[in-house]
């Protein structure tokens, strides 16, 4: 039976803990802003005064980068992968097996609290100012805003399931640094976080469309700027839901084997 009140406690505690460590919040926001300026400058130079490239206007491309950095801030505000790995290595995570909650869900709900605090106190104020003073492409209907939020939330769940699964690999591997580096490189490139998929060579775009990473950044972004519209939005949301289901099943498989390994070996 799912005990919402129990997991909601983790959300509240994570929210309050973030309020205590405000320097961490502001340093993360500063890093986010630096990358926003960097990628904005790069794409401004690449367009070199042209109105559009690849059928996409400079205004839409700039909006894509801004929204992508917003989503990067959201996705980066949760429990970092290395923290999960450290808990596995030190054995701290085995202590949580003795407690009356599901560990993957416990971290997910804690992430909800951390992310909510970061959005409300840092991301929303900054990006509201950016959208007011920059010439960006905004959705022209409230329905698009709602669909974007839904898509971004599903993308967050996809990222969480994949990242948690990789974090739990520390139960089985002595060194995961190389695998983690490949994972982050693949996610950064194939998710369309900094280079939209429509700029990819045909073979690479096709490969990216068959992987879950597109659901983290590309689909929410494309919905926001209107590259995906009409019935295609529902199809894209369906693809995201498919991948969040697959990634969740993968997480449950890895977690079940990892927890069984701890129990069999006596922690």
C-alpha positions in Angstrom: 0.0 0.0 0.0 1.3 3.4 -1.0 1.6 5.7 2.1 1.5 9.2 0.7 1.9 10.9 4.1 5.1 9.1 4.8 6.7 10.1 1.4 5.3 13.6 1.7 7.4 13.9 4.9 10.5 13.4 2.8 9.4 16.1 0.4 8.9 18.6 3.2 12.2 17.8 4.9 14.1 18.2 1.6 12.4 21.5 1.0 13.3 22.8 4.5 16.8 21.5 4.2 17.3 23.4 1.0 16.2 26.5 2.8 19.0 26.0 5.3 21.7 25.5 2.6 20.9 28.6 0.6 24.5 29.1 -0.6 24.2 25.8 -2.5 21.1 27.0 -4.2 22.6 30.3 -5.2 25.9 28.7 -6.4 23.9 26.3 -8.5 21.9 29.2 -10.0 25.1 31.0 -10.8 26.5 28.0 -12.6 23.2 27.7 -14.5 23.3 31.4 -15.5 26.9 31.0 -16.7 26.0 28.1 -19.0 23.0 30.0 -20.3 25.2 33.0 -21.3 27.8 30.6 -22.8 25.3 28.7 -25.0 23.4 31.8 -25.8 26.6 33.4 -27.1 27.6 30.3 -29.1 24.2 30.1 -30.9 24.2 33.9 -31.5 27.6 33.5 -33.2 26.4 30.4 -35.2 23.4 32.3 -36.5 25.7 35.2 -37.4 22.9 37.7 -38.0 20.7 35.2 -40.0 17.0 35.3 -39.3 16.8 31.5 -39.4 18.8 28.3 -39.8 17.4 24.8 -40.5 13.9 26.3 -40.7 14.1 27.6 -37.1 14.2 31.3 -36.3 16.9 32.8 -34.1 14.2 33.9 -31.7 12.9 30.3 -31.4 16.5 28.9 -31.0 17.3 31.4 -28.3 14.0 30.4 -26.5 15.0 26.8 -26.9 18.4 27.4 -25.1 16.7 29.4 -22.3 14.1 26.8 -21.7 16.7 24.0 -21.9 18.8 25.7 -19.2 15.7 26.1 -17.0 15.1 22.4 -17.4 18.7 21.7 -16.6 18.3 23.6 -13.4 15.2 21.6 -12.5 16.9 18.2 -13.3 20.1 19.1 -11.5 18.4 20.1 -8.3 17.7 16.6 -7.1 19.9 14.0 -5.4 23.2 13.8 -7.4 24.2 10.5 -8.8 27.5 10.5 -6.9 25.6 10.9 -3.6 23.7 7.6 -4.3 27.0 5.9 -5.2 28.6 7.1 -2.0 25.8 5.8 0.1 26.2 2.4 -1.6 29.9 2.3 -1.1 29.7 3.3 2.6 26.9 1.0 3.3 24.6 3.8 4.5 21.9 2.7 1.9 21.7 -0.7 3.6 20.4 1.0 6.7 17.5 2.4 4.7 16.5 -1.2 3.8 15.6 -1.7 7.4 13.2 1.2 7.4 9.5 1.0 6.4 9.7 2.7 3.0 10.7 2.1 -0.6 14.1 3.6 -1.1 13.8 4.7 -4.8 10.4 6.4 -3.9 12.0 8.0 -0.8 14.7 9.7 -3.0 12.1 10.7 -5.6 9.9 12.5 -3.1 12.9 14.1 -1.5 13.9 15.3 -5.0 10.4 16.9 -5.3 11.1 19.0 -2.2 14.6 20.1 -3.3 13.4 20.9 -6.8 10.4 22.8 -5.6 12.5 25.0 -3.4 15.0 25.7 -6.2 12.3 26.6 -8.7 10.4 28.9 -6.3 13.3 30.8 -4.9 15.8 30.8 -7.7 14.7 29.6 -11.2 11.3 31.2 -11.4 12.5 34.8 -10.4 15.5 34.6 -12.8 13.7 33.2 -15.8 10.6 35.4 -15.3 12.9 38.4 -15.7 14.6 36.8 -18.8 11.2 36.2 -20.4 10.1 39.7 -19.7 13.2 41.5 -21.1 14.3 39.1 -23.8 12.7 38.7 -27.2 11.7 35.1 -26.9 9.0 32.8 -28.4 6.3 32.1 -25.9 3.4 29.7 -26.2 0.3 31.5 -27.4 -2.2 29.4 -25.4 -2.6 28.2 -21.8 -3.1 24.6 -23.1 0.5 24.7 -24.5 1.8 25.9 -21.2 0.0 23.0 -19.4 1.2 20.4 -21.9 4.8 21.8 -21.5 4.6 21.4 -17.7 3.3 17.9 -18.0 6.0 17.0 -20.5 8.7 18.5 -18.4 7.5 16.6 -15.3 7.5 13.3 -17.3 11.0 14.2 -18.5 12.1 14.7 -14.9 10.8 11.2 -14.0 12.7 9.7 -16.9 15.9 11.3 -15.8 15.4 10.3 -12.2 14.8 6.6 -13.1 17.8 6.4 -15.4 20.1 8.3 -13.0 19.1 6.3 -10.0 19.6 3.0 -11.9 23.1 4.1 -12.8 23.8 5.1 -9.2 22.7 1.6 -8.0 25.3 0.0 -10.3 27.8 0.6 -7.5 26.2 -2.5 -5.8 27.7 -4.6 -8.6 30.8 -2.7 -9.9 33.9 -1.6 -8.1 34.4 1.4 -10.4 31.6 3.1 -12.3 33.4 6.3 -13.3 33.7 5.4 -17.0 30.1 4.2 -17.3 28.8 7.3 -15.6 30.9 9.6 -17.9 29.5 7.9 -21.0 26.0 8.1 -19.5 26.2 11.9 -18.9 27.8 12.5 -22.4 25.1 10.5 -24.1 22.3 12.2 -22.1 23.8 15.7 -22.8 24.1 15.0 -26.5 21.1 12.8 -27.4 18.6 14.6 -25.2 18.9 17.7 -27.3 19.7 19.8 -24.2 22.1 22.1 -26.1 21.8 21.0 -29.7 18.2 20.4 -30.9 17.7 17.1 -32.7 16.7 18.8 -35.9 20.3 19.9 -36.4 21.6 16.3 -36.1 22.8 14.3 -39.1 19.9 12.0 -40.2 21.4 8.8 -38.7 22.1 10.4 -35.3 18.7 12.0 -35.2 17.1 8.6 -35.9 19.2 7.0 -33.1 18.2 9.8 -30.7 14.5 9.3 -31.5 14.8 5.6 -30.4 16.3 6.4 -27.0 14.6 7.8 -23.8 16.9 10.9 -23.6 14.8 12.9 -26.0 12.0 12.9 -23.4 14.1 14.8 -20.9 14.8 18.0 -22.8 13.9 17.9 -26.5 10.2 17.0 -26.3 9.3 19.6 -23.6 11.4 22.2 -25.4 9.9 21.5 -28.8 6.4 21.7 -27.4 7.2 25.1 -25.8 8.5 26.7 -29.0 5.8 25.1 -31.2 8.0 22.7 -33.1 5.7 20.0 -31.9 2.1 21.0 -32.0 -1.4 19.6 -32.5 -1.9 15.9 -32.4 1.9 15.4 -32.5 2.0 16.7 -28.9 -0.2 13.8 -27.7 2.0 11.3 -29.6 5.1 12.9 -28.0 3.6 12.6 -24.5 2.8 9.0 -25.3 6.4 8.4 -26.2 7.5 10.0 -22.9 5.0 7.9 -20.9 6.3 4.7 -22.7 9.9 5.6 -21.8 9.1 6.5 -18.2 7.4 3.1 -17.9 10.4 1.3 -19.3 12.9 3.3 -17.2 10.9 2.7 -14.1 10.8 -1.1 -14.7 14.6 -0.9 -15.3 15.0 0.9 -11.9 12.8 -1.7 -10.1 14.8 -4.5 -11.7 18.2 -3.0 -10.6 16.9 -2.1 -7.2 15.4 -5.5 -6.5 18.6 -7.3 -7.4 20.7 -4.8 -5.4 18.6 -5.1 -2.3 18.6 -8.9 -2.6 22.4 -8.8 -2.9 22.6 -6.8 0.4 20.2 -9.1 2.2 21.9 -12.3 1.0 25.4 -11.0 1.9 24.2 -9.6 5.2 24.7 -5.9 4.4 
